[in-house]
Amino acid sequence: PSTDKIAAAANTGNPVAETIIGLKYLDGQGIAADPVQALKWLQKAADAGQAVAQYRLGTMYERGQGVAVNPASAAKWYQASANLGNRKAMHNLAVAFAEGSTGKKDMAESARWFSKAAALGLSDSQFNLAVLYERGDGVPQSLIDAFKWYSIAAAAGDAESKTRLAVLQTQLSEADRAAATRSAQAFKVAPLNRTAMVPPEPADISAN
């Protein structure tokens, strides 16, 4: 459908169309970027339960795009999107808990969400989870688990994880290293919820 058709669908309250229009305004795709219009449409779609819209709305509140910076509102929308399976929202929610932007720091909750995003293959979350295991922050300290998650993130190309592996290498026994390596090699990314993570396309409107 043309932009006019997408706009028409959005005006009838179609959440997929609202998300598409909102993202067009946010990213300046085919139309001039307009954060205020982006906020309006993404808010509607987010209220209707669109996970991608909720995630992007969270980033707008976090960065102050088209709206005043509001870490609590950002965290609220990240939580909504994370609950629907958006791994970037999970990661950002975990950061929010770690920084205390939801009111108070909660490292156990932070670790829980990093762990969920890590299981879905997000290397930034895998690295952060490894750091938490290395420090015993929000999780029981475990150099074996730290080594495992650094290994998984390093295999995905994360340079910082490779550096940390070299450090931990010297702190683990050969048996523990072998166990952590086996665990890392056995890791498989959990099934991804495409609808929750991939921005909708115009073709998705009619399917809604």
C-alpha positions in Angstrom: 0.0 0.0 0.0 1.0 3.6 -0.6 1.7 6.0 2.3 -1.8 7.4 1.7 -3.3 3.9 2.2 -1.1 3.3 5.3 -2.2 6.7 6.7 -5.9 5.8 6.0 -5.5 2.5 7.8 -3.8 4.3 10.7 -6.6 6.8 10.9 -9.1 4.0 11.3 -7.1 2.8 14.4 -5.1 -0.1 12.8 -2.2 -0.6 15.2 0.1 -2.1 12.5 -0.4 1.0 10.3 0.0 3.3 13.3 3.4 1.7 14.0 4.5 2.0 10.4 3.5 5.7 10.2 5.1 6.4 13.6 8.4 4.8 12.5 8.3 6.7 9.2 8.1 10.0 11.2 10.6 8.9 13.7 13.3 7.8 11.2 12.4 10.2 8.4 11.6 7.3 5.9 10.0 8.8 2.8 8.6 11.7 4.9 10.4 14.5 6.8 11.3 13.3 10.3 8.8 14.7 12.9 9.3 13.4 16.5 6.0 14.9 17.7 4.0 13.1 15.0 6.1 9.9 15.6 5.2 10.1 19.3 1.5 10.5 18.5 1.3 7.5 16.3 3.7 5.3 18.3 1.8 6.1 21.5 -1.5 4.9 19.8 0.1 1.7 18.5 1.9 1.1 21.9 -1.4 1.5 23.7 -2.9 -1.1 21.4 -0.1 -3.6 22.3 2.3 -3.3 19.4 5.7 -4.5 20.8 7.9 -2.7 18.3 6.0 0.6 18.9 6.3 0.1 22.7 10.1 -0.4 22.3 10.6 2.7 20.1 8.3 4.8 22.3 10.6 3.7 25.3 13.7 5.0 23.4 11.9 8.3 22.7 11.2 8.8 26.4 14.8 7.8 27.2 16.4 10.2 24.7 13.8 13.0 24.9 12.7 12.8 21.2 9.5 14.7 20.7 8.8 14.6 24.5 10.6 15.5 27.7 13.2 12.9 28.9 11.3 10.5 31.3 13.3 7.4 32.5 10.3 6.0 34.3 8.0 6.2 31.2 10.9 4.7 29.1 11.2 1.8 31.6 7.4 1.3 31.6 7.3 0.9 27.8 10.4 -1.2 27.7 8.7 -3.5 30.3 5.6 -3.8 28.1 7.6 -4.6 25.0 9.9 -7.0 26.9 6.9 -8.9 28.2 5.8 -9.4 24.5 9.3 -10.8 23.6 11.3 -7.8 22.2 14.9 -8.6 23.1 16.2 -5.0 22.7 13.5 -3.8 25.1 14.6 -6.6 27.5 18.1 -5.3 27.3 17.1 -1.7 27.9 14.9 -2.7 30.7 17.8 -4.5 32.4 19.9 -1.4 32.0 17.1 0.7 33.6 17.0 -1.7 36.6 20.8 -1.6 36.9 20.8 2.2 36.8 17.8 2.7 39.1 15.9 4.7 36.6 12.7 2.9 37.6 13.1 4.4 41.1 15.6 2.1 42.8 18.4 -0.2 41.6 17.4 -3.8 41.3 20.3 -5.9 40.2 18.5 -9.2 40.5 15.8 -7.9 38.2 18.4 -6.5 35.9 20.2 -9.9 35.7 16.9 -11.6 35.0 16.2 -9.5 32.0 19.8 -9.6 30.7 19.5 -13.4 31.0 16.2 -13.4 28.9 17.8 -11.2 26.2 21.0 -13.2 26.3 19.0 -16.4 25.7 17.5 -14.7 22.6 21.0 -14.1 21.2 21.6 -10.5 22.0 25.4 -10.2 22.4 25.3 -7.0 24.4 23.1 -8.7 27.0 25.3 -11.8 26.9 28.3 -9.6 27.8 26.5 -7.8 30.5 25.3 -11.0 32.0 28.8 -12.4 32.0 30.0 -9.2 33.9 27.3 -9.8 36.5 28.3 -13.4 37.0 32.0 -12.3 37.2 31.1 -9.8 39.9 28.4 -11.7 41.7 26.1 -8.7 41.1 22.4 -9.7 41.1 23.3 -13.3 40.6 25.5 -15.7 42.7 29.2 -15.2 41.6 30.2 -17.8 39.1 33.4 -17.5 37.0 32.2 -20.6 35.1 29.0 -18.9 34.1 30.9 -15.7 33.3 33.3 -17.6 31.1 30.4 -19.3 29.4 28.6 -16.1 28.5 31.8 -14.3 27.5 32.5 -17.2 25.2 29.0 -17.1 23.6 29.3 -13.3 23.1 32.8 -13.6 21.8 31.7 -16.2 19.2 29.1 -13.7 18.0 32.0 -11.2 17.5 32.0 -9.2 20.7 35.6 -7.9 21.0 35.3 -6.9 24.7 34.2 -10.4 25.6 37.3 -11.8 23.9 39.4 -9.5 26.2 37.6 -10.7 29.3 38.0 -14.4 28.3 41.8 -13.9 28.2 41.7 -12.6 31.8 39.4 -15.3 33.1 41.4 -18.0 31.3 44.0 -17.6 34.1 41.5 -17.7 36.9 39.8 -21.0 36.1 41.0 -24.6 36.5 41.3 -26.6 33.3 38.3 -28.7 34.3 36.1 -25.6 35.0 37.3 -24.0 31.7 36.3 -27.1 29.8 32.9 -27.3 31.5 32.2 -23.6 30.7 33.4 -24.1 27.1 31.1 -27.2 26.6 28.2 -25.2 28.1 28.9 -22.3 25.7 29.1 -24.7 22.7 25.8 -26.3 23.6 24.1 -22.9 23.7 21.3 -22.4 21.1 19.4 -19.2 20.6 15.8 -19.5 21.9 13.1 -19.1 19.3 12.5 -15.4 18.4 9.1 -13.8 18.3 9.3 -12.0 14.9 6.2 -9.9 15.5 7.6 -8.5 18.7 11.0 -7.6 17.2 10.7 -6.8 13.5 9.1 -3.5 12.5 5.9 -4.3 10.5 5.8 -3.9 6.8 2.8 -2.4 4.8 2.0 -6.0 3.7 1.3 -6.8 7.4 -1.6 -4.3 7.5 -4.1 -6.5 5.7 -3.1 -9.5 7.8 -4.1 -7.6 10.9 
